[in-house]
């Protein structure tokens, strides 16, 4: 919405710079309101995304640890500690970006395109 407001202010200034004072302040208010709403929705979606991330990763870690507990001790010697560490930390932390951040960013990008085109 802020980008639409800026575009409308530019259009008003190009069409009638002298008589556009009130309309420009209206668009400034609309842009500021849109920016505030965007920020509120961004914070809320980030919070929901991080809660989902924590729940999903906790469940996955619990399942991995339960599975590792059932493996014979010889498997750990053959596989090495690096494979176990990567499974419990590295691979799961990479999922954090997708679960907590990428879905919200994708939704925001689609919303801006839909609002901007029609």
Order of alpha helices (4+ residues) and beta strands (2+ residues): alpha-alpha-alpha-alpha-alpha-alpha
